[in-house]
Amino acid sequence: MSLVISDHERAALAQLAQFPLFAALTGRRSRRFPVGGRIPAGALAFTSRRPVQPLSEVERALLISVTGGVTGWNFGITHNPSYAPSFPNYAGSATGRTFPSAAGFHTSQLFFTDDTGSYVLPNRDEPPREFDSIEGWIDHTAASYVRISDARLELPREEPYMEGHNIWIGNHPGSLLAFPVADLAEHLMENLWFFAANGYPVTDDINGRSIPGLDRFSLPHADDPLPLSFVEQYTITEASAELAIATNNGVLALQAMGLGGWTYDGLDRLSVLGGSGDPRAPGLGFVADDDERWPFPNVTGLPGYFETLSPPHVPSVAAGVEKLVARKFGPGGPFHPDTPGPWSDTVTVRGSALPPEGIQDMVTAEASYIYDTFGKLPGTMPTVHVLMYLQAQHLDTDFYDELFGPGGYLGTHAEHQARWH
């Protein structure tokens, strides 16, 4: 879609650009009560006297841009003395977005839902471009949305679909709910790649055995293998940090815009993504597998929109690793000489990357063993990971005026309606 930005909104965007970062940090609060909201009981019982008010298309595009928009080139990992002068070959994408990703892996994509439907922003490998204004940036973001469904994400307002304290407000009508989703199969492959490039094999400490076939690789740290449990915990921790930073960026923007909202993790993962088998919670339609070895179904991807590097979305783990290598070293990838970039001699920098030979074979051996042993990839973690949610909504300042002392909201909240609408 192409945004239509009114002169009034253009003036609001200009004011937004002057809002101090320090004021966003110190003024950041979880402001949960929206117009159209209701708390039925307790010391903070209140019923809004204002109607539900969805975000405008401009407000939505700005928040989606801040939470997951493309901003420029990924600078990569600059130097590793153990194999210099080769350039470290860790990154998965040449693109930089508004949030960091471990070693530039960028395995996540941003999903969002509101009253108009459910969407994905598939931009992790989108080539950056120059924008001369915020307007140009958010217009480009809006043009990149892909609609998954015409309906808002459906979540029953009860446990276990939502944690009890979110039932009254989570995914509220009129709100925007945005959340990045990570491919942990690819993120694990990238970590196996990282450790292989640095000479470390992985051992299966869960079953107390070595991974077969790794002795054919000459590794400087062959006698100091990394436990698989550590590598998988490392993987989900890195991805979780990425997802949380992305949504927190959106929370900082809420302060500057004068919108209510907060970031939280109190929604059931299978209810959001799909794969639970519960017709009351179809989620976004992701598919999942079941296995008696697992405590929960394992979500593997959303066909056509978010296909992980794990079967059944690739014919084999080896094929998944081949796709990873193509993403890294193929056209548009961070280590293809013809991919533009930030350096004065980008061709030389990209062309000097440590080659994939040997590393690819080792990652294939380790990842295939994990999948064959545990039935999924990663073996002890979900293949698809969602954690933090950004919820944005118009704030009902009456609630704060009547039930809070001074300072319940910022000047931007007090001025929001006049400034943006």
Protein Blocks (a to p, Z undefined) as FASTA:
>chain_A
ZZdddfklmmmmmmmmmpcfklmmmmgccdfbcghiacfbdjkbccdfbdcddddfklmm
mmmmmmmpcfbdcebjfbdfklpcbdcfkbfbfbdcfbdcehhlopaccddddfkbccdd
dfklgccdddfbfklmmmmmmmmpccfbfcdcddddbdfkbcfklmmmgopehiacdddd
ddfklmmmmmmmmmmmnopacddfknopacehklmpccfklmmccdfklmmmmmmmmmmm
mmmmmmmmmmmmmmmnopacdddfkbcfklmngonopaklnmnopacdddfkbmbdcdfb
jehklccfbdfkbfbfklmmmmmmmmmmmghiakbfklgcfbfblmlmmmmpccfehjlm
mmmmmmmmmmmmnopacfkbcfbdcfbdcddddddfklmmmmmcehiacfklmmmmmmmZ
Z
